[in-house]
Amino acid sequence: MTEVHAVSMLKHFDSLPDPRSPINLQHRLIDVIVIAVCGVIVGCDGPTAIRLWAKEREAWLGEFLELPNGLPSRDCLRRVLSLLEPTAFNKCFSAWTAECLSTDATGRLIAIDGKTLRRSHNRRDGLGPLHVVSAWASDQGISLGQLATDAKSNEITAIPELLEQINVKGAVVTIDAMGCQKAIAKKITAGKGDYVLMVKGNQEKLYAAIVAHFDELHEKDFAESNCRRHATQETGHGRVEQRYYYHTALPESLKPFLPNWSKLKTIGQVLSITIRNGKECHEKRYYISSLKPSVKQFARAVRGHWAIENSLHWVLDVTFNEDQSRAQDRRLADNLATLRRLAVGLLKQHPSKESIRSKQRIAGWSNDFLTQVLALQAT
């Protein structure tokens, strides 16, 4: 790890309150955090594995950490990660991660979606599995922030809090139907960003009006319509996917919704046709947006949203085995989830052409490679 980057970490974590009693304090908070970061990057699933890895790399860690009393124990690692306030912890990591990106978010696609940690339930205390809402910079492949809730339905209240933590100025924020809420749209535009929100039955009247408008356009074959259209076709994994995008300025029939939806300008429809094994599957999705009419920008935002599923959630499950994590302490599970999302972003940014899983393995084998992952510089 370079001296510059070590100072960078110290700068961002300097304001993080140490939750431990100062009596008999043996390990610096920053030492514990750096060891935890490194351990999760190489694939450790909890304090025990992190401690075992650190023991094998003690000499290397000692090159840039003070370690006044040697390595922290497994119990020390667990205690710190169980005591740290998750919101403050996440803000520090978000600030550190932000150094990898330009401070100007103009044109950035930010996908927001939630993921349930399926085995993190605690039946003894009557707690269901933890649900983590993440903000993902789709083009850059890096996590901008995350917030944990106790249920998927709590995404509605979690998303505005998450938006407080990230810079959306000039960015386009995409959210699925759960986040199609008036307050969320207002929060995004207040931050000088734009939104593309999927609409389903949870906004019944709005949804019905959009469906009726596009049904009418199709029936008339778009005659005398200013609706912009764009088509794509992709082939792979044994299937052909055709997508037809339609994007149009807010029609008169939807003008009554204007007072409730901040800076609502356009509506969109996506028709997907998937052909696999000779069978066709059709799906229609509908959106509202603060973007000006531009079907290619709309298509980019809709497709970009799925990066959070393919590049973050899938990697967390397959590479980091997140769904199998049995951390039941709420703060421990939350803070480990933050570390995993940070690790995915840092590994993705490394220029090696290897897969995330391969990069993770190499980082576990090679101190030099792990140094490169941690010393990621802004681009």
C-alpha positions in Angstrom: 0.0 0.0 0.0 1.3 3.4 -0.9 1.9 6.0 1.7 -0.4 8.4 -0.1 -3.3 6.0 0.0 -2.7 5.1 3.6 -3.0 8.8 4.5 -6.1 9.0 2.3 -7.8 6.3 4.4 -6.7 7.9 7.6 -8.2 11.2 6.4 -11.6 9.7 5.7 -11.8 7.6 8.9 -10.4 10.3 11.2 -13.9 11.5 12.1 -15.3 8.0 12.7 -16.1 7.7 16.5 -14.4 4.8 18.2 -17.2 2.9 20.0 -14.8 1.1 22.4 -14.0 2.1 26.0 -10.6 3.9 26.1 -9.6 1.7 29.1 -7.1 -0.9 28.2 -7.4 -0.1 24.5 -4.7 -2.1 22.7 -5.5 -1.7 18.9 -6.0 1.4 16.8 -9.4 1.7 15.2 -7.8 2.4 11.8 -5.6 -0.8 12.1 -8.7 -2.9 12.7 -10.6 -1.4 9.8 -7.8 -1.7 7.3 -7.3 -5.4 8.3 -11.0 -6.0 7.8 -11.0 -4.3 4.4 -8.1 -6.4 3.2 -9.6 -9.6 4.6 -13.0 -9.1 2.9 -11.3 -8.2 -0.5 -9.5 -11.6 -0.5 -12.7 -13.4 0.3 -12.9 -13.7 4.1 -16.5 -14.1 5.3 -16.2 -12.9 8.9 -13.9 -12.1 11.8 -12.5 -15.6 12.2 -11.4 -15.9 8.6 -10.1 -12.3 8.6 -7.9 -13.0 11.6 -6.6 -16.2 10.0 -5.7 -14.4 6.8 -4.1 -11.5 8.8 -1.9 -13.9 10.8 -0.4 -15.2 7.5 0.2 -11.6 6.3 1.3 -10.1 9.6 4.8 -9.0 8.3 3.2 -7.2 5.3 0.5 -5.5 7.4 3.2 -4.3 9.8 4.8 -2.4 6.9 2.1 0.3 7.0 0.1 -0.3 10.2 1.4 0.5 13.6 0.0 -2.6 15.3 1.3 -1.5 18.8 0.2 -4.8 20.4 0.4 -7.1 17.4 -2.6 -8.2 15.4 -6.2 -7.8 16.9 -7.8 -11.0 17.9 -10.8 -12.5 16.3 -12.9 -11.3 19.2 -11.5 -7.8 18.8 -12.4 -7.7 15.1 -15.9 -9.0 15.9 -16.4 -6.6 18.7 -15.4 -3.5 16.6 -17.5 -4.5 13.6 -20.4 -5.2 16.0 -20.1 -1.8 17.7 -19.4 0.6 14.9 -22.4 2.7 13.9 -23.3 1.5 10.4 -24.4 4.8 9.0 -21.2 6.6 10.1 -19.1 3.6 8.9 -20.8 3.6 5.5 -20.3 7.4 5.1 -16.6 7.0 5.7 -16.3 4.3 3.1 -18.5 6.3 0.6 -16.1 9.2 1.0 -13.1 7.0 0.4 -14.7 5.3 -2.6 -15.7 8.7 -4.0 -12.0 9.4 -4.5 -12.0 6.9 -7.3 -14.6 8.9 -9.2 -14.7 12.4 -10.6 -16.4 14.8 -8.3 -18.5 15.8 -11.3 -21.5 13.4 -11.5 -22.8 14.9 -14.8 -24.1 12.1 -17.0 -23.5 9.4 -14.4 -26.0 6.6 -14.2 -26.9 5.7 -10.6 -28.9 2.6 -10.1 -30.6 2.1 -6.7 -32.0 -1.3 -5.7 -32.2 -3.6 -2.6 -30.9 -7.1 -1.9 -31.9 -9.4 1.0 -29.2 -11.3 2.9 -31.3 -14.4 3.1 -29.5 -16.2 6.0 -29.0 -13.2 8.3 -32.3 -13.8 10.1 -32.3 -14.1 13.9 -35.3 -16.1 15.0 -34.3 -15.9 18.7 -34.8 -12.2 18.6 -37.7 -12.3 16.1 -35.7 -10.6 13.3 -36.0 -11.4 9.7 -33.2 -11.3 7.2 -31.4 -8.0 6.6 -32.2 -6.0 3.5 -29.5 -3.7 2.0 -30.4 -0.9 -0.4 -27.4 0.1 -2.5 -26.5 2.9 -4.9 -24.4 1.7 -7.8 -22.5 3.8 -10.4 -23.5 1.6 -13.4 -20.8 2.8 -15.8 -18.0 2.9 -13.3 -18.9 -0.3 -11.5 -18.5 1.0 -8.0 -20.8 1.3 -4.9 -21.6 4.8 -3.9 -23.3 3.9 -0.7 -25.7 1.5 1.0 -28.3 1.5 3.8 -29.7 -1.5 5.7 -33.3 -2.1 6.6 -35.2 -4.8 8.3 -37.6 -5.5 5.4 -37.9 -5.0 1.6 -40.9 -2.7 2.2 -38.7 -0.3 4.1 -36.9 0.6 0.9 -39.4 3.5 0.5 -38.0 5.2 3.6 -34.4 4.0 3.1 -33.9 5.4 -0.4 -34.3 9.1 0.6 -31.8 8.6 3.4 -29.4 6.9 1.0 -29.8 9.8 -1.5 -28.6 12.2 1.3 -25.3 10.4 1.2 -24.5 10.6 -2.5 -24.0 13.3 -5.1 -26.7 13.1 -7.7 -26.1 16.5 -9.4 -26.2 16.0 -13.1 -26.7 12.3 -12.7 -29.6 10.1 -13.8 -31.0 8.0 -11.0 -32.9 4.8 -11.9 -35.1 2.9 -9.4 -37.6 0.0 -9.8 -41.3 0.2 -9.0 -40.8 0.0 -5.2 -39.0 3.4 -5.3 -41.6 5.1 -7.6 -42.7 7.5 -4.9 -43.4 11.3 -5.1 -41.1 12.1 -2.2 -38.2 10.2 -3.8 -38.6 11.9 -7.2 -38.6 15.3 -5.3 -35.5 14.3 -3.4 -33.6 13.5 -6.6 -34.6 16.7 -8.4 -33.8 18.7 -5.2 -30.3 17.4 -5.5 -30.3 18.6 -9.2 -30.4 15.1 -10.6 -32.8 13.4 -13.0 -34.8 10.3 -12.5 -36.1 7.3 -14.5 -38.6 5.4 -12.3 -40.4 2.2 -13.2 -44.2 2.4 -12.7 -46.3 -0.6 -11.7 -49.6 -1.1 -9.8 -48.4 0.6 -6.6 -49.2 3.9 -8.5 -52.5 2.6 -9.9 -53.9 5.7 -11.6 -50.6 6.8 -13.0 -49.8 3.3 -14.3 -53.3 3.0 -15.9 -52.9 6.3 -17.6 -49.5 5.5 -19.1 -50.6 2.0 -20.3 -53.7 3.6 -21.9 -51.6 6.2 -23.7 -49.1 3.7 -25.2 -51.9 1.3 -26.1 -53.4 4.1 -28.1 -50.1 4.9 -29.8 -49.6 1.3 -30.8 -53.2 1.0 -32.1 -52.7 4.1 -34.3 -49.2 2.8 -35.4 -47.8 6.1 -33.9 -49.5 8.2 -36.6 -49.2 11.9 -35.9 -47.1 11.1 -32.8 -43.9 12.7 -31.6 -43.0 9.5 -29.7 -39.3 8.6 -30.3 -38.5 4.9 -30.9 -35.3 2.8 -30.7 -34.7 -1.0 -31.1 -31.9 -3.2 -30.1 -31.1 -6.9 -30.4 -28.6 -9.0 -28.3 -27.6 -12.6 -28.7 -26.0 -14.7 -26.1 -26.4 -17.5 -23.5 -28.7 -19.4 -25.9 -31.2 -16.7 -26.3 -32.1 -13.7 -28.5 -33.3 -10.6 -26.8 -35.1 -7.8 -28.7 -36.0 -4.6 -27.0 -38.1 -1.8 -28.3 -37.9 1.5 -26.5 -40.6 4.3 -26.7 -40.1 7.7 -25.1 -42.4 10.6 -25.4 -43.1 14.0 -23.9 -45.8 14.0 -21.2 -49.2 13.8 -23.1 -52.2 15.9 -22.2 -53.9 12.9 -20.5 -51.1 12.8 -17.9 -50.9 16.6 -17.2 -53.1 16.2 -14.1 -50.2 14.2 -12.5 -47.7 17.1 -12.9 -48.4 18.8 -9.5 -47.5 15.6 -7.6 -44.4 14.5 -9.5 -41.4 16.8 -9.4 -40.3 18.0 -12.8 -42.0 15.1 -14.6 -41.4 15.6 -18.4 -41.6 12.3 -20.1 -43.0 8.7 -20.0 -41.5 5.6 -21.5 -42.3 2.0 -22.5 -40.0 -0.9 -23.0 -41.2 -4.0 -24.9 -38.9 -7.0 -24.4 -39.1 -10.1 -26.6 -36.9 -13.0 -25.5 -36.6 -16.0 -27.8 -35.1 -19.2 -26.3 -35.4 -22.8 -27.4 -38.0 -21.6 -30.0 -40.2 -20.0 -27.4 -41.0 -16.3 -27.2 -41.5 -14.4 -23.9 -43.0 -10.9 -24.0 -42.7 -8.3 -21.2 -43.8 -4.6 -21.1 -42.4 -2.1 -18.6 -43.4 1.5 -18.1 -41.5 4.5 -16.7 -41.8 8.1 -15.7 -38.9 10.5 -16.1 -37.6 14.0 -15.6 -35.5 13.6 -18.7 -36.3 15.6 -21.8 -37.4 13.4 -24.8 -34.4 11.4 -25.9 -35.1 7.7 -26.5 -31.4 6.7 -26.6 -30.7 8.4 -23.2 -33.9 6.7 -21.9 -32.7 3.3 -23.3 -29.2 3.8 -21.8 -30.8 4.5 -18.3 -33.1 1.5 -18.5 -30.4 -0.9 -19.5 -27.9 0.6 -17.2 -30.2 -0.1 -14.2 -29.7 -3.8 -14.6 -26.0 -3.4 -13.9 -26.7 -3.4 -10.2 -28.2 -6.9 -10.6 -25.5 -8.3 -12.9 -22.4 -6.5 -11.6 -23.2 -6.1 -7.9 -25.9 -8.5 -6.6 -24.9 -11.4 -8.7 -21.2 -11.0 -7.8 -22.1 -10.7 -4.1 -23.9 -14.0 -4.2 -21.6 -16.0 -6.5 -18.2 -14.6 -5.6 -18.7 -13.4 -2.0 -21.3 -16.0 -1.1 -23.3 -13.3 0.7 -26.6 -15.2 0.9 -24.9 -17.8 3.0 -23.6 -15.3 5.6 -24.9 -16.3 9.0 -23.9 -13.1 10.8 -27.0 -12.5 12.9 -25.8 -9.5 14.9 -27.5 -6.6 13.0 -24.5 -4.2 13.1 -22.0 -6.9 12.3 -24.1 -8.1 9.3 -24.6 -4.5 8.2 -20.9 -3.5 8.4 -19.8 -6.7 6.7 -22.3 -5.9 3.9 -20.7 -2.5 3.5 -17.2 -4.1 3.3 -18.3 -6.5 0.6 -19.8 -3.8 -1.5 -16.6 -1.8 -1.2 -14.6 -4.8 -2.1 -16.6 -5.5 -5.3 -16.0 -1.9 -6.5 -12.3 -1.9 -5.8 -11.8 -5.3 -7.5 -13.8 -4.2 -10.5 -11.7 -1.0 -10.9 -8.4 -3.0 -11.1 -7.3 -3.0 -14.8 -6.6 -6.7 -14.9 -8.8 -8.6 -17.4 -9.4 -11.5 -15.0 -12.8 -12.2 -13.5 -13.7 -10.7 -10.1 -13.3 -14.2 -8.5 -9.8 -14.5 -10.1 -8.8 -11.1 -8.9 -10.0 -12.0 -5.4 -7.9 -15.1 -5.4 -4.8 -13.3 -6.8 -5.2 -10.6 -4.1 -5.2 -13.4 -1.5 -2.0 -14.8 -2.9 -0.1 -11.7 -3.9 0.7 -8.7 -1.6 1.6 -6.7 -4.6 -1.7 -7.3 -6.3 -3.7 -6.4 -3.1 -1.6 -3.3 -2.8 -2.6 -2.3 -6.3 -6.3 -2.9 -5.5 -6.2 -0.8 -2.4 -4.1 2.0 -4.0 -6.7 2.7 -6.7 -6.3 6.2 -7.8 -8.9 8.7 -9.1 -9.5 8.7 -12.8 
